[in-house]
């Protein structure tokens, strides 16, 4: 079971994708996840822009994971 899920929400108009053809990784969420993991929490990150997920896709994933805490 996942204690914490951190979400990079879907981004309809990513400035990085427009200029570079890429999506930037959510470094801030990675830093937060690293600290939480060091404290013993089980953490997952949903990077919706990189995975090309819609809001509904994110919701379905959250329903399956049933986390205690969600961070956006």
C-alpha positions as CSV (number, residue, x, y, z in Angstrom):
1,X,0.0,0.0,0.0
2,X,1.2,3.5,-0.8
3,X,1.3,6.0,2.0
4,X,1.8,9.1,-0.1
5,X,1.2,9.9,-3.8
6,X,2.6,13.0,-5.3
7,X,1.0,14.2,-8.5
8,X,2.4,16.3,-11.3
9,X,-1.1,17.2,-12.8
10,X,-1.9,17.0,-16.5
11,X,-0.7,20.1,-18.3
12,X,-2.5,20.9,-21.5
13,X,0.0,23.5,-22.7
14,X,3.5,22.5,-21.5
15,X,6.0,25.2,-22.4
16,X,8.8,22.6,-22.3
17,X,7.2,20.3,-24.8
18,X,6.4,23.3,-27.1
19,X,10.0,24.5,-27.3
20,X,12.0,21.3,-26.7
21,X,9.7,18.5,-27.6
22,X,10.2,17.2,-24.0
23,X,8.5,17.3,-20.7
24,X,10.6,18.4,-17.7
25,X,10.7,16.0,-14.8
26,X,9.0,17.1,-11.6
27,X,12.2,17.6,-9.6
28,X,10.4,19.3,-6.7
29,X,8.2,16.2,-6.3
30,X,11.4,14.0,-6.5
31,X,13.0,16.0,-3.7
32,X,9.9,15.7,-1.5
33,X,9.6,12.0,-2.3
34,X,13.3,11.4,-1.3
35,X,12.8,13.0,2.1
36,X,9.6,11.1,2.8
37,X,11.3,7.8,1.8
38,X,14.2,8.5,4.1
39,X,11.6,8.9,6.9
40,X,10.1,5.5,6.1
41,X,7.1,6.4,4.0
42,X,6.2,4.4,0.8
43,X,5.9,7.1,-1.9
44,X,4.7,7.1,-5.5
45,X,4.8,9.9,-8.1
46,X,2.3,10.2,-10.9
47,X,3.8,12.4,-13.6
48,X,0.8,12.9,-15.8
49,X,2.4,15.1,-18.5
50,X,5.2,12.6,-19.1
51,X,2.7,9.7,-19.2
52,X,0.2,11.7,-21.2
53,X,-2.5,11.0,-18.6
54,X,-5.8,12.9,-18.4
55,X,-7.4,13.9,-15.1
56,X,-9.7,10.8,-15.4
57,X,-6.6,8.6,-15.8
58,X,-5.0,10.1,-12.7
59,X,-8.2,9.6,-10.8
60,X,-8.4,5.9,-11.8
61,X,-4.8,5.3,-10.7
62,X,-5.5,7.0,-7.3
63,X,-8.5,4.8,-6.8
64,X,-6.4,1.7,-7.3
65,X,-3.6,3.0,-5.0
66,X,-5.7,4.2,-2.1
67,X,-3.0,6.4,-0.6
68,X,-3.3,8.0,2.9
69,X,-2.1,11.4,1.6
70,X,-2.1,13.0,-1.9
71,X,0.2,15.9,-2.7
72,X,-0.2,18.1,-5.8
